Amino acid sequence: MQHLFIEFVFLIMIILALVMIANKLRIAYPIGLVLGGLILSFTSVFSNISIDPDLVFFIFLPPLLYEAAWQVSWKEFWRWRRVITSFAFPIVIITSCVIAFVSTALIPGFTLALGFLLGGIISPPDAVSATTIMRQTKAPKSLVSIIEGESLLNDASSLIVFRFALAAVITGQFSFGEATLSFFLVIIMGALIGIFVGFIFYAIHRWLPTTPSIEIVLTLVTPYCMYYAAEQFHFSGVLAVVCGGLFLSSKRQSILNYRSRIEGGNVWTNFVFVLNGLIFFLIGLQLPSIVEQLGDIGFGTAIWYGLAITLTLIATRLICTLGASLFTRMMSRFITVADPNPGWKSPLIVGWAGMRGVVSLAAALSIPLIASQGQPFPYRNLILFITFVVILITLIVQGLTLPWAIRKVNLEDRFAPISEEKQEVIIQKKIALYSLEYLEENHIEDLRSNHLLGVLHQRFKVEQKYLEDELTEENSFIEQPLKAYQGIYLQVLDHQRELLKAMNQHAEFNEELIRKYLTIIDLEEFKIREKMVVEVG
C-alpha cells in the first residue's frame, strides 16, 4: 500500500512537470500530458499502470461532467441550444453511421454492428482540450460556449449508440423500432433522474443546517449519486449528471453562501485539474499494452486502418459543421435562430476542434473480452488500437494547429457588441453607482455621524468617477495616476503582509486570525491585478 501511494505521488509530480513544460511551450496541457505519457510508455517506469474503464466511468467521468455543467453559462447554453443539440445528437449519429459503413468496407470481416460500435466510441469530441486552447487564443465566447455545451451532451448520445451496438454484437439481434424507443427513454429518464436527485440535494443545501465544509463535500458527492441512480435503472448516467448539474448550477446563489462559493470553487478547480491530468497522462501510457494485444493483425495494417478512419472522422465532422451552417441559414427564413448567417469561419473552427479523449478510450476498454457462448469478442483489440490512434492524431495534429487556424481565419465575436473589457468597466461602474445611491437614499444620517461609512462612501465616489472617465474617449489623463495608484497599492499590500508575518511571531496573536487577514489581502490583490489585466488587454 505504501509503495502504491509513493508511486501515485511520483505520478502526480511528473504530471505537474509536464503541465509546466506545456505552459512554457504554450500548448494545451492535455497534449503535453498525452505526449509525455507516450514517451514514458516506452520505459518500464509505469508499465504496471493501466486504465480500468469502470474506474474511468464511475470515478472520473461524473465529477468532470458535473464541473463542466457548473462552468457552462445557462444563458449561453439556451441561446445556442439548437446548434448544441444538433452537434450533440444528429452529428454524433451521422458520424457513427459514416464510421460504421467506412470501417465495414475497409476492414475484412468487420460487421455493421461492429462498425456502429466503433462509431459510437470515437464520435464524441473531448471538450477539455478544445476549450483550453480556445481560451489561450482568446477565441470568441460564442464558440467556446458551443463547444462546452456540445461536450455536455455528446458523451451521452455516443455512449447510448455504443450501448445499443454492443448489445447487437453480443446477441446478434437488432430492432430499429425498439432501439429508437429505448434511445429516447434512456435520454428522458436519465435527465429526469438527474433533476430529481439534484432537487434532493437542493433541499439539503437550502433547508438543513449545513456549514461551508459540509456544502463543499456535498457538491463532491452529488455527481456520483446522480450517475449511480440513473445507471442502476439502466438509463443515461451521463445525462443525469449533466441535467442535475445544470439545475443546481442555476441555484448556486441560493444554496451556497459566499464562503462555500469561494472555497468550493478552489477545491473543484484543483480536483478537476488532477483528474484531467491523470486521465490524459494515462492515455499516453496505454500504447505498449494496446500494441501487444493486436495479435494476428500486423502493426502496419492497424496503423493504416487507424489513419483512414481518423481522416474519415475529421472530414465527417467538418462536413457536418459546415452543413449545419447552411441548414441554419435556410431555416432562418422560417424560424428565429441565434445566428441567421453563421458563415464558414466559425463552423470550420468548431469542426476542427473535434479532438477525441478519455470517454472514447474508456468506452473502448469497456468492451468485454468474451462476446457470447464463450467466444472472444471479435476485433476487440483492433477497435482499441484504432481508438488510440484517433485520440493521438486528433489531439496532436488538430490540437497543435487549432490556435494557428483560429488566428488564420481571423475570427471576430459578432455577438459581443461591447468588448469584454468595456463590459467589466460598465459592471464595476454600475455597482459603484448603485452602492452610492443606496447609501445616500437609506443611510444619509449614518454617513454624517459614522466616519467609517463616510470613508466607504468616498471610496465608492472615487471608483465611480474613475470608471466614468474610463468609459469616455478622452481618458488618457487618468492612465498614469491609475497605474501609480495600483503599483503603490500593491506595495502597501506587500507591507501589510510583512506586518502580519511579524505579528505572527508574537505569542499573543492567534495564527488563524493572521491567516484570515492574509487571505483578505490576497483577495484585494486579486481584484487589483484583475483590473490591471483588463486594462492591458
TIDOVEX-730074 format. One record per residue (C-alpha): residue number from 0; residue in three letters; z, x, y. Coordinates in steps of 0.05 Angstrom, whole numbers, plus 5000, padded with zeros to 4 digits. Layout:
<atoms>
[NUM; "ala"; [Z; X; Y]];
...
</atoms>
This chain:
<atoms>
[0; "met"; [5000; 5000; 5000]];
[1; "gln"; [5018; 5056; 5048]];
[2; "his"; [4953; 5092; 5032]];
[3; "leu"; [4913; 5028; 5046]];
[4; "phe"; [4948; 5019; 5113]];
[5; "ile"; [4934; 5092; 5134]];
[6; "glu"; [4861; 5082; 5114]];
[7; "phe"; [4858; 5019; 5157]];
[8; "val"; [4888; 5056; 5217]];
[9; "phe"; [4837; 5112; 5207]];
[10; "leu"; [4782; 5060; 5204]];
[11; "ile"; [4804; 5028; 5270]];
[12; "met"; [4805; 5097; 5303]];
[13; "ile"; [4734; 5111; 5281]];
[14; "ile"; [4712; 5042; 5306]];
[15; "leu"; [4744; 5056; 5374]];
[16; "ala"; [4709; 5124; 5378]];
[17; "leu"; [4642; 5092; 5361]];
[18; "val"; [4652; 5038; 5414]];
[19; "met"; [4668; 5092; 5466]];
[20; "ile"; [4605; 5130; 5447]];
[21; "ala"; [4564; 5065; 5451]];
[22; "asn"; [4593; 5051; 5521]];
[23; "lys"; [4577; 5123; 5542]];
[24; "leu"; [4505; 5114; 5518]];
[25; "arg"; [4502; 5045; 5550]];
[26; "ile"; [4482; 5008; 5487]];
[27; "ala"; [4515; 4946; 5459]];
[28; "tyr"; [4575; 4966; 5416]];
[29; "pro"; [4553; 4926; 5354]];
[30; "ile"; [4491; 4970; 5350]];
[31; "gly"; [4533; 5033; 5355]];
[32; "leu"; [4581; 5008; 5301]];
[33; "val"; [4525; 4990; 5252]];
[34; "leu"; [4492; 5057; 5262]];
[35; "gly"; [4559; 5093; 5256]];
[36; "gly"; [4575; 5055; 5192]];
[37; "leu"; [4506; 5070; 5165]];
[38; "ile"; [4515; 5145; 5177]];
[39; "leu"; [4584; 5145; 5145]];
[40; "ser"; [4558; 5105; 5086]];
[41; "phe"; [4524; 5169; 5061]];
[42; "thr"; [4593; 5203; 5056]];
[43; "ser"; [4649; 5187; 5007]];
[44; "val"; [4700; 5173; 5062]];
[45; "phe"; [4697; 5097; 5057]];
[46; "ser"; [4659; 5089; 4992]];
[47; "asn"; [4713; 5042; 4965]];
[48; "ile"; [4707; 4992; 5022]];
[49; "ser"; [4663; 4931; 5014]];
[50; "ile"; [4655; 4863; 5046]];
[51; "asp"; [4686; 4804; 5010]];
[52; "pro"; [4646; 4742; 5030]];
[53; "asp"; [4705; 4696; 5021]];
[54; "leu"; [4745; 4742; 5067]];
[55; "val"; [4690; 4740; 5120]];
[56; "phe"; [4681; 4665; 5117]];
[57; "phe"; [4754; 4647; 5119]];
[58; "ile"; [4789; 4705; 5154]];
[59; "phe"; [4736; 4729; 5204]];
[60; "leu"; [4690; 4670; 5218]];
[61; "pro"; [4739; 4616; 5243]];
[62; "pro"; [4772; 4657; 5299]];
[63; "leu"; [4705; 4686; 5321]];
[64; "leu"; [4674; 4616; 5327]];
[65; "tyr"; [4737; 4588; 5359]];
[66; "glu"; [4739; 4642; 5412]];
[67; "ala"; [4665; 4632; 5426]];
[68; "ala"; [4677; 4557; 5435]];
[69; "trp"; [4732; 4573; 5486]];
[70; "gln"; [4686; 4620; 5524]];
[71; "val"; [4628; 4573; 5529]];
[72; "ser"; [4623; 4531; 5592]];
[73; "trp"; [4623; 4458; 5571]];
[74; "lys"; [4586; 4441; 5635]];
[75; "glu"; [4531; 4491; 5619]];
[76; "phe"; [4531; 4471; 5545]];
[77; "trp"; [4519; 4398; 5565]];
[78; "arg"; [4466; 4418; 5616]];
[79; "trp"; [4426; 4456; 5565]];
[80; "arg"; [4444; 4411; 5506]];
[81; "arg"; [4371; 4394; 5488]];
[82; "val"; [4350; 4467; 5487]];
[83; "ile"; [4412; 4489; 5449]];
[84; "thr"; [4406; 4434; 5396]];
[85; "ser"; [4331; 4448; 5387]];
[86; "phe"; [4347; 4522; 5375]];
[87; "ala"; [4407; 4507; 5330]];
[88; "phe"; [4374; 4455; 5285]];
[89; "pro"; [4298; 4447; 5287]];
[90; "ile"; [4284; 4521; 5298]];
[91; "val"; [4332; 4541; 5242]];
[92; "ile"; [4299; 4491; 5194]];
[93; "ile"; [4229; 4513; 5215]];
[94; "thr"; [4248; 4586; 5206]];
[95; "ser"; [4277; 4571; 5137]];
[96; "cys"; [4213; 4536; 5117]];
[97; "val"; [4168; 4593; 5141]];
[98; "ile"; [4210; 4646; 5106]];
[99; "ala"; [4211; 4603; 5043]];
[100; "phe"; [4135; 4599; 5038]];
[101; "val"; [4122; 4671; 5061]];
[102; "ser"; [4172; 4701; 5012]];
[103; "thr"; [4146; 4657; 4955]];
[104; "ala"; [4075; 4682; 4969]];
[105; "leu"; [4097; 4754; 4978]];
[106; "ile"; [4147; 4766; 4921]];
[107; "pro"; [4122; 4755; 4849]];
[108; "gly"; [4165; 4704; 4812]];
[109; "phe"; [4202; 4682; 4875]];
[110; "thr"; [4211; 4606; 4873]];
[111; "leu"; [4210; 4559; 4933]];
[112; "ala"; [4285; 4545; 4924]];
[113; "leu"; [4300; 4620; 4928]];
[114; "gly"; [4255; 4623; 4990]];
[115; "phe"; [4296; 4569; 5024]];
[116; "leu"; [4359; 4605; 5003]];
[117; "leu"; [4334; 4669; 5037]];
[118; "gly"; [4312; 4629; 5097]];
[119; "gly"; [4380; 4597; 5105]];
[120; "ile"; [4413; 4665; 5101]];
[121; "ile"; [4372; 4701; 5153]];
[122; "ser"; [4355; 4645; 5202]];
[123; "pro"; [4418; 4645; 5246]];
[124; "pro"; [4418; 4698; 5302]];
[125; "asp"; [4483; 4734; 5319]];
[126; "ala"; [4506; 4719; 5390]];
[127; "val"; [4555; 4776; 5399]];
[128; "ser"; [4502; 4830; 5404]];
[129; "ala"; [4455; 4788; 5448]];
[130; "thr"; [4507; 4765; 5498]];
[131; "thr"; [4538; 4835; 5502]];
[132; "ile"; [4470; 4864; 5521]];
[133; "met"; [4454; 4807; 5568]];
[134; "arg"; [4519; 4815; 5606]];
[135; "gln"; [4507; 4890; 5612]];
[136; "thr"; [4438; 4879; 5641]];
[137; "lys"; [4461; 4821; 5686]];
[138; "ala"; [4413; 4771; 5654]];
[139; "pro"; [4411; 4701; 5685]];
[140; "lys"; [4472; 4658; 5668]];
[141; "ser"; [4428; 4603; 5642]];
[142; "leu"; [4400; 4648; 5587]];
[143; "val"; [4469; 4672; 5568]];
[144; "ser"; [4494; 4600; 5565]];
[145; "ile"; [4436; 4580; 5519]];
[146; "ile"; [4447; 4639; 5472]];
[147; "glu"; [4522; 4625; 5469]];
[148; "gly"; [4512; 4551; 5457]];
[149; "glu"; [4460; 4564; 5404]];
[150; "ser"; [4507; 4612; 5368]];
[151; "leu"; [4559; 4558; 5362]];
[152; "leu"; [4513; 4511; 5323]];
[153; "asn"; [4461; 4553; 5287]];
[154; "asp"; [4512; 4583; 5238]];
[155; "ala"; [4530; 4513; 5216]];
[156; "ser"; [4458; 4489; 5206]];
[157; "ser"; [4436; 4553; 5170]];
[158; "leu"; [4496; 4551; 5123]];
[159; "ile"; [4481; 4479; 5106]];
[160; "val"; [4409; 4498; 5088]];
[161; "phe"; [4438; 4555; 5047]];
[162; "arg"; [4486; 4509; 5011]];
[163; "phe"; [4431; 4460; 4990]];
[164; "ala"; [4383; 4515; 4969]];
[165; "leu"; [4438; 4548; 4928]];
[166; "ala"; [4452; 4483; 4892]];
[167; "ala"; [4377; 4474; 4878]];
[168; "val"; [4372; 4544; 4848]];
[169; "ile"; [4433; 4535; 4803]];
[170; "thr"; [4418; 4463; 4780]];
[171; "gly"; [4342; 4466; 4784]];
[172; "gln"; [4342; 4398; 4818]];
[173; "phe"; [4330; 4377; 4890]];
[174; "ser"; [4324; 4308; 4921]];
[175; "phe"; [4298; 4308; 4993]];
[176; "gly"; [4328; 4240; 5009]];
[177; "glu"; [4395; 4258; 4981]];
[178; "ala"; [4394; 4326; 5016]];
[179; "thr"; [4377; 4294; 5083]];
[180; "leu"; [4434; 4244; 5077]];
[181; "ser"; [4482; 4299; 5056]];
[182; "phe"; [4458; 4343; 5114]];
[183; "phe"; [4477; 4291; 5167]];
[184; "leu"; [4541; 4273; 5130]];
[185; "val"; [4564; 4346; 5128]];
[186; "ile"; [4549; 4354; 5202]];
[187; "ile"; [4580; 4289; 5227]];
[188; "met"; [4642; 4292; 5183]];
[189; "gly"; [4653; 4366; 5198]];
[190; "ala"; [4651; 4352; 5272]];
[191; "leu"; [4698; 4292; 5266]];
[192; "ile"; [4749; 4331; 5224]];
[193; "gly"; [4748; 4388; 5275]];
[194; "ile"; [4761; 4339; 5332]];
[195; "phe"; [4816; 4304; 5292]];
[196; "val"; [4852; 4369; 5277]];
[197; "gly"; [4842; 4390; 5349]];
[198; "phe"; [4875; 4326; 5373]];
[199; "ile"; [4935; 4341; 5328]];
[200; "phe"; [4943; 4410; 5359]];
[201; "tyr"; [4932; 4379; 5428]];
[202; "ala"; [4991; 4333; 5415]];
[203; "ile"; [5034; 4392; 5392]];
[204; "his"; [5018; 4432; 5454]];
[205; "arg"; [5026; 4373; 5500]];
[206; "trp"; [5089; 4339; 5477]];
[207; "leu"; [5131; 4387; 5436]];
[208; "pro"; [5178; 4438; 5468]];
[209; "thr"; [5134; 4499; 5459]];
[210; "thr"; [5140; 4568; 5491]];
[211; "pro"; [5083; 4615; 5511]];
[212; "ser"; [5093; 4655; 5447]];
[213; "ile"; [5091; 4592; 5405]];
[214; "glu"; [5029; 4567; 5441]];
[215; "ile"; [4992; 4633; 5431]];
[216; "val"; [5008; 4634; 5357]];
[217; "leu"; [4986; 4561; 5352]];
[218; "thr"; [4918; 4580; 5381]];
[219; "leu"; [4912; 4634; 5327]];
[220; "val"; [4928; 4584; 5272]];
[221; "thr"; [4885; 4526; 5298]];
[222; "pro"; [4815; 4551; 5276]];
[223; "tyr"; [4839; 4565; 5205]];
[224; "cys"; [4867; 4495; 5199]];
[225; "met"; [4802; 4464; 5225]];
[226; "tyr"; [4759; 4506; 5178]];
[227; "tyr"; [4803; 4495; 5117]];
[228; "ala"; [4809; 4419; 5128]];
[229; "ala"; [4734; 4410; 5132]];
[230; "glu"; [4717; 4456; 5074]];
[231; "gln"; [4768; 4422; 5029]];
[232; "phe"; [4726; 4359; 5034]];
[233; "his"; [4661; 4399; 5027]];
[234; "phe"; [4639; 4388; 5098]];
[235; "ser"; [4620; 4439; 5151]];
[236; "gly"; [4680; 4483; 5168]];
[237; "val"; [4637; 4519; 5220]];
[238; "leu"; [4622; 4455; 5258]];
[239; "ala"; [4694; 4433; 5252]];
[240; "val"; [4717; 4497; 5287]];
[241; "val"; [4663; 4492; 5340]];
[242; "cys"; [4675; 4419; 5357]];
[243; "gly"; [4751; 4425; 5354]];
[244; "gly"; [4748; 4488; 5396]];
[245; "leu"; [4704; 4455; 5449]];
[246; "phe"; [4752; 4396; 5452]];
[247; "leu"; [4814; 4439; 5461]];
[248; "ser"; [4778; 4485; 5510]];
[249; "ser"; [4765; 4426; 5556]];
[250; "lys"; [4840; 4411; 5555]];
[251; "arg"; [4865; 4483; 5567]];
[252; "gln"; [4894; 4468; 5636]];
[253; "ser"; [4938; 4412; 5610]];
[254; "ile"; [4961; 4442; 5544]];
[255; "leu"; [4975; 4515; 5565]];
[256; "asn"; [5017; 4539; 5623]];
[257; "tyr"; [4998; 4598; 5667]];
[258; "arg"; [5034; 4649; 5623]];
[259; "ser"; [5002; 4624; 5559]];
[260; "arg"; [4933; 4627; 5591]];
[261; "ile"; [4942; 4698; 5617]];
[262; "glu"; [4977; 4727; 5555]];
[263; "gly"; [4936; 4686; 5506]];
[264; "gly"; [4871; 4710; 5539]];
[265; "asn"; [4893; 4782; 5530]];
[266; "val"; [4913; 4771; 5457]];
[267; "trp"; [4848; 4736; 5439]];
[268; "thr"; [4804; 4788; 5475]];
[269; "asn"; [4834; 4845; 5435]];
[270; "phe"; [4838; 4805; 5370]];
[271; "val"; [4765; 4786; 5372]];
[272; "phe"; [4745; 4857; 5392]];
[273; "val"; [4779; 4885; 5330]];
[274; "leu"; [4748; 4832; 5285]];
[275; "asn"; [4678; 4844; 5312]];
[276; "gly"; [4688; 4919; 5307]];
[277; "leu"; [4709; 4915; 5234]];
[278; "ile"; [4652; 4869; 5215]];
[279; "phe"; [4595; 4908; 5248]];
[280; "phe"; [4622; 4974; 5222]];
[281; "leu"; [4629; 4946; 5151]];
[282; "ile"; [4557; 4921; 5155]];
[283; "gly"; [4533; 4992; 5164]];
[284; "leu"; [4576; 5016; 5106]];
[285; "gln"; [4542; 4969; 5056]];
[286; "leu"; [4476; 5007; 5048]];
[287; "pro"; [4492; 5051; 4987]];
[288; "ser"; [4522; 4994; 4945]];
[289; "ile"; [4464; 4948; 4962]];
[290; "val"; [4411; 5001; 4944]];
[291; "glu"; [4447; 5016; 4879]];
[292; "gln"; [4442; 4942; 4859]];
[293; "leu"; [4366; 4938; 4867]];
[294; "gly"; [4356; 4951; 4793]];
[295; "asp"; [4284; 4948; 4769]];
[296; "ile"; [4254; 4935; 4837]];
[297; "gly"; [4231; 5000; 4869]];
[298; "phe"; [4263; 5022; 4935]];
[299; "gly"; [4195; 5027; 4969]];
[300; "thr"; [4175; 4958; 4946]];
[301; "ala"; [4241; 4929; 4970]];
[302; "ile"; [4231; 4963; 5038]];
[303; "trp"; [4161; 4932; 5043]];
[304; "tyr"; [4189; 4862; 5028]];
[305; "gly"; [4244; 4872; 5079]];
[306; "leu"; [4197; 4895; 5134]];
[307; "ala"; [4147; 4840; 5122]];
[308; "ile"; [4200; 4785; 5123]];
[309; "thr"; [4233; 4815; 5184]];
[310; "leu"; [4167; 4814; 5222]];
[311; "thr"; [4155; 4743; 5200]];
[312; "leu"; [4225; 4724; 5223]];
[313; "ile"; [4216; 4756; 5292]];
[314; "ala"; [4147; 4725; 5301]];
[315; "thr"; [4170; 4656; 5280]];
[316; "arg"; [4228; 4656; 5329]];
[317; "leu"; [4182; 4679; 5386]];
[318; "ile"; [4131; 4625; 5370]];
[319; "cys"; [4185; 4572; 5365]];
[320; "thr"; [4218; 4590; 5432]];
[321; "leu"; [4150; 4592; 5468]];
[322; "gly"; [4130; 4528; 5433]];
[323; "ala"; [4195; 4496; 5455]];
[324; "ser"; [4178; 4514; 5526]];
[325; "leu"; [4111; 4478; 5521]];
[326; "phe"; [4143; 4418; 5487]];
[327; "thr"; [4196; 4414; 5542]];
[328; "arg"; [4142; 4416; 5596]];
[329; "met"; [4105; 4359; 5561]];
[330; "met"; [4168; 4317; 5551]];
[331; "ser"; [4190; 4326; 5623]];
[332; "arg"; [4137; 4274; 5641]];
[333; "phe"; [4176; 4222; 5602]];
[334; "ile"; [4249; 4242; 5604]];
[335; "thr"; [4295; 4281; 5650]];
[336; "val"; [4304; 4353; 5627]];
[337; "ala"; [4346; 4410; 5654]];
[338; "asp"; [4284; 4453; 5667]];
[339; "pro"; [4217; 4417; 5670]];
[340; "asn"; [4178; 4483; 5675]];
[341; "pro"; [4212; 4537; 5633]];
[342; "gly"; [4152; 4584; 5637]];
[343; "trp"; [4143; 4641; 5587]];
[344; "lys"; [4193; 4694; 5611]];
[345; "ser"; [4259; 4661; 5592]];
[346; "pro"; [4234; 4635; 5524]];
[347; "leu"; [4206; 4704; 5509]];
[348; "ile"; [4274; 4737; 5522]];
[349; "val"; [4312; 4684; 5483]];
[350; "gly"; [4263; 4694; 5425]];
[351; "trp"; [4271; 4770; 5427]];
[352; "ala"; [4347; 4762; 5429]];
[353; "gly"; [4348; 4739; 5357]];
[354; "met"; [4388; 4796; 5325]];
[355; "arg"; [4420; 4779; 5258]];
[356; "gly"; [4492; 4796; 5239]];
[357; "val"; [4553; 4782; 5199]];
[358; "val"; [4540; 4709; 5179]];
[359; "ser"; [4475; 4729; 5146]];
[360; "leu"; [4506; 4786; 5106]];
[361; "ala"; [4567; 4745; 5086]];
[362; "ala"; [4522; 4688; 5062]];
[363; "ala"; [4480; 4736; 5020]];
[364; "leu"; [4542; 4768; 4990]];
[365; "ser"; [4570; 4699; 4972]];
[366; "ile"; [4511; 4685; 4924]];
[367; "pro"; [4544; 4681; 4855]];
[368; "leu"; [4528; 4734; 4803]];
[369; "ile"; [4516; 4680; 4749]];
[370; "ala"; [4469; 4621; 4761]];
[371; "ser"; [4470; 4573; 4703]];
[372; "gln"; [4481; 4578; 4628]];
[373; "gly"; [4508; 4648; 4637]];
[374; "gln"; [4443; 4675; 4665]];
[375; "pro"; [4444; 4726; 4722]];
[376; "phe"; [4427; 4696; 4789]];
[377; "pro"; [4352; 4710; 4800]];
[378; "tyr"; [4334; 4762; 4853]];
[379; "arg"; [4405; 4765; 4880]];
[380; "asn"; [4403; 4840; 4893]];
[381; "leu"; [4335; 4836; 4927]];
[382; "ile"; [4358; 4779; 4972]];
[383; "leu"; [4418; 4821; 4991]];
[384; "phe"; [4375; 4882; 5006]];
[385; "ile"; [4324; 4842; 5048]];
[386; "thr"; [4382; 4812; 5087]];
[387; "phe"; [4409; 4881; 5102]];
[388; "val"; [4341; 4906; 5125]];
[389; "val"; [4333; 4845; 5170]];
[390; "ile"; [4401; 4856; 5202]];
[391; "leu"; [4389; 4931; 5211]];
[392; "ile"; [4319; 4925; 5241]];
[393; "thr"; [4335; 4867; 5287]];
[394; "leu"; [4400; 4898; 5312]];
[395; "ile"; [4370; 4966; 5325]];
[396; "val"; [4298; 4951; 5347]];
[397; "gln"; [4309; 4886; 5384]];
[398; "gly"; [4379; 4906; 5408]];
[399; "leu"; [4356; 4972; 5438]];
[400; "thr"; [4293; 4943; 5470]];
[401; "leu"; [4324; 4878; 5497]];
[402; "pro"; [4351; 4910; 5562]];
[403; "trp"; [4282; 4940; 5574]];
[404; "ala"; [4249; 4873; 5561]];
[405; "ile"; [4296; 4837; 5609]];
[406; "arg"; [4281; 4887; 5664]];
[407; "lys"; [4206; 4887; 5649]];
[408; "val"; [4196; 4812; 5656]];
[409; "asn"; [4238; 4813; 5720]];
[410; "leu"; [4278; 4750; 5705]];
[411; "glu"; [4308; 4711; 5762]];
[412; "asp"; [4362; 4658; 5755]];
[413; "arg"; [4325; 4598; 5784]];
[414; "phe"; [4386; 4554; 5771]];
[415; "ala"; [4434; 4592; 5816]];
[416; "pro"; [4411; 4576; 5887]];
[417; "ile"; [4474; 4610; 5912]];
[418; "ser"; [4486; 4681; 5887]];
[419; "glu"; [4548; 4694; 5845]];
[420; "glu"; [4576; 4740; 5899]];
[421; "lys"; [4568; 4686; 5952]];
[422; "gln"; [4597; 4633; 5905]];
[423; "glu"; [4660; 4676; 5898]];
[424; "val"; [4667; 4683; 5973]];
[425; "ile"; [4659; 4607; 5983]];
[426; "ile"; [4711; 4592; 5929]];
[427; "gln"; [4761; 4641; 5960]];
[428; "lys"; [4747; 4613; 6029]];
[429; "lys"; [4758; 4541; 6007]];
[430; "ile"; [4823; 4560; 5971]];
[431; "ala"; [4849; 4594; 6034]];
[432; "leu"; [4827; 4537; 6079]];
[433; "tyr"; [4856; 4483; 6033]];
[434; "ser"; [4922; 4522; 6029]];
[435; "leu"; [4925; 4527; 6105]];
[436; "glu"; [4912; 4453; 6114]];
[437; "tyr"; [4965; 4435; 6062]];
[438; "leu"; [5019; 4478; 6095]];
[439; "glu"; [5002; 4453; 6165]];
[440; "glu"; [5000; 4379; 6145]];
[441; "asn"; [5061; 4378; 6099]];
[442; "his"; [5107; 4435; 6119]];
[443; "ile"; [5097; 4446; 6194]];
[444; "glu"; [5173; 4446; 6207]];
[445; "asp"; [5186; 4494; 6149]];
[446; "leu"; [5133; 4541; 6177]];
[447; "arg"; [5173; 4546; 6242]];
[448; "ser"; [5241; 4555; 6210]];
[449; "asn"; [5224; 4596; 6148]];
[450; "his"; [5195; 4665; 6166]];
[451; "leu"; [5173; 4676; 6094]];
[452; "leu"; [5129; 4614; 6097]];
[453; "gly"; [5105; 4639; 6164]];
[454; "val"; [5082; 4704; 6133]];
[455; "leu"; [5046; 4665; 6077]];
[456; "his"; [5013; 4621; 6129]];
[457; "gln"; [4989; 4682; 6168]];
[458; "arg"; [4963; 4714; 6105]];
[459; "phe"; [4920; 4652; 6090]];
[460; "lys"; [4894; 4653; 6161]];
[461; "val"; [4873; 4726; 6157]];
[462; "glu"; [4840; 4715; 6090]];
[463; "gln"; [4804; 4653; 6114]];
[464; "lys"; [4779; 4688; 6177]];
[465; "tyr"; [4753; 4747; 6138]];
[466; "leu"; [4717; 4702; 6088]];
[467; "glu"; [4687; 4661; 6144]];
[468; "asp"; [4657; 4724; 6174]];
[469; "glu"; [4635; 4747; 6105]];
[470; "leu"; [4591; 4685; 6098]];
[471; "thr"; [4555; 4698; 6164]];
[472; "glu"; [4495; 4743; 6172]];
[473; "glu"; [4529; 4789; 6223]];
[474; "asn"; [4588; 4814; 6183]];
[475; "ser"; [4577; 4889; 6186]];
[476; "phe"; [4633; 4899; 6236]];
[477; "ile"; [4685; 4877; 6185]];
[478; "glu"; [4659; 4921; 6129]];
[479; "gln"; [4693; 4986; 6149]];
[480; "pro"; [4762; 4955; 6165]];
[481; "leu"; [4759; 4917; 6100]];
[482; "lys"; [4745; 4980; 6059]];
[483; "ala"; [4800; 5016; 6095]];
[484; "tyr"; [4847; 4957; 6082]];
[485; "gln"; [4830; 4956; 6008]];
[486; "gly"; [4837; 5031; 6000]];
[487; "ile"; [4904; 5034; 6035]];
[488; "tyr"; [4929; 4972; 5998]];
[489; "leu"; [4913; 5006; 5931]];
[490; "gln"; [4951; 5068; 5954]];
[491; "val"; [5011; 5023; 5973]];
[492; "leu"; [5008; 4992; 5903]];
[493; "asp"; [5009; 5062; 5872]];
[494; "his"; [5070; 5080; 5914]];
[495; "gln"; [5104; 5015; 5893]];
[496; "arg"; [5093; 5035; 5820]];
[497; "glu"; [5124; 5104; 5834]];
[498; "leu"; [5184; 5069; 5866]];
[499; "leu"; [5194; 5023; 5806]];
[500; "lys"; [5189; 5082; 5758]];
[501; "ala"; [5241; 5119; 5798]];
[502; "met"; [5286; 5058; 5800]];
[503; "asn"; [5279; 5052; 5725]];
[504; "gln"; [5314; 5119; 5718]];
[505; "his"; [5379; 5087; 5743]];
[506; "ala"; [5423; 5052; 5692]];
[507; "glu"; [5439; 4992; 5738]];
[508; "phe"; [5367; 4966; 5736]];
[509; "asn"; [5342; 4924; 5678]];
[510; "glu"; [5278; 4954; 5650]];
[511; "glu"; [5249; 4885; 5633]];
[512; "leu"; [5252; 4867; 5707]];
[513; "ile"; [5220; 4932; 5725]];
[514; "arg"; [5163; 4917; 5676]];
[515; "lys"; [5156; 4847; 5704]];
[516; "tyr"; [5144; 4874; 5774]];
[517; "leu"; [5097; 4928; 5748]];
[518; "thr"; [5056; 4872; 5717]];
[519; "ile"; [5055; 4835; 5784]];
[520; "ile"; [5028; 4898; 5817]];
[521; "asp"; [4975; 4904; 5762]];
[522; "leu"; [4952; 4833; 5776]];
[523; "glu"; [4949; 4847; 5850]];
[524; "glu"; [4907; 4910; 5838]];
[525; "phe"; [4862; 4870; 5792]];
[526; "lys"; [4849; 4820; 5848]];
[527; "ile"; [4833; 4875; 5899]];
[528; "arg"; [4787; 4913; 5852]];
[529; "glu"; [4750; 4850; 5831]];
[530; "lys"; [4735; 4836; 5905]];
[531; "met"; [4711; 4908; 5913]];
[532; "val"; [4664; 4899; 5853]];
[533; "val"; [4635; 4835; 5883]];
[534; "glu"; [4623; 4869; 5950]];
[535; "val"; [4588; 4928; 5917]];
[536; "gly"; [4545; 4881; 5875]];
</atoms>
